[in-house]
Amino acid sequence: SFPWSILGRDEDQVGIQGLNLQLQMDHLVMASVNHFGGLDCEVDFVAKLLSWAPALEELKIDWKGEMECSMVLAKLLALPRASTRAKVIVTF
């Protein structure tokens, strides 16, 4: 569980965009995001995850959104990554 108390706010009041705490996930090799809808906060979360995980090899995203996905997919694939080996795999 994330130590929300270090941010000085209630967990419900902290958004992904406001999360500036640098986390290191040095050993994270694979991650999955289920029921991804393409919302800005979800894209922001994926951006943070990619920037925090230098050992990441694969990020699987299970798309369940009803919005047009082409622009969201372009954003996801253009995100900078801490790992040069990280692949983003989107399933529908």
N, C-alpha and C positions, 0 to 999 in steps of 0.2 A: 504494500500500500504506500502511496506517495505521502511524504510527510508535509501535508498541507499547512500545518501550524507554522512552519518556517517562513511561509509567505505572509503570515499575519492576517489571513483572511479565511473565511469559511470556504469549504470545498466547493459549494454551489456557486460561489461568487467569482471563482477563478476561471477565466476562459483560456483556451489554448493560445490565443494571440497574445494575451497578457503574461504568459508564462515565459519569463526571460531567464529563468534559472537554467544554467548549462548542466545538462546531465550527460554522463558518459555511460554508454552501454557497450563497453569494450568486448564483451563476449557474446553479444547477440548476433546470431548467424542467420536465423530465419524468423520472420514475423508474418502474421496474417491479420488483415483487417476485414471483418465480416460485416455484411449489410451496409456497405459504403454507398452513400447516396449522392455524393458530389457536392455537399454543402461546403461553404468556405471554411468553417471550423474543422471539418474532416480533412480537407486539403492542408490546412495549417498543421494539423496533428501529424499527417504523413510527412510534411516538410520537416518538422521537428525530429521525427523518428529517423528519417534519412540523414539528418545532420548530426545526430547523437550516436550513431552506430557505425564505427569504423570497420568492424568485422562483418557487417551485414552482407550476405550473398544473395538473399532472395526475400522480397516483400510481396506477398500475395494479397491482392485486393479483390474481394467478392462484391461486384457491383450489383446493387439492388435499387439504385436510384431511378426515378421516373423522369428526371430532367435529361436534356440533351447531353450526351457524354463526350462528344468530340472536343469541345473546348476544355473540359475538365481533364480529359486524358492528356491533352497537349500540355496543360499546366503540370500534371503529375510527372510526365516524362522529362520535363525541362528542369525539374527541381534539382538543386545541387546536392551532392551526396558525399558523406564522409568516407565511404567505401567506393573504390574504383570498380569493385566487382559486383556491386549491388544491382540486381535485376528487379524491375517492377513488373509483376505479372498480374494482369487484370482479367478476371473471368466474369462472364455474364450469366 
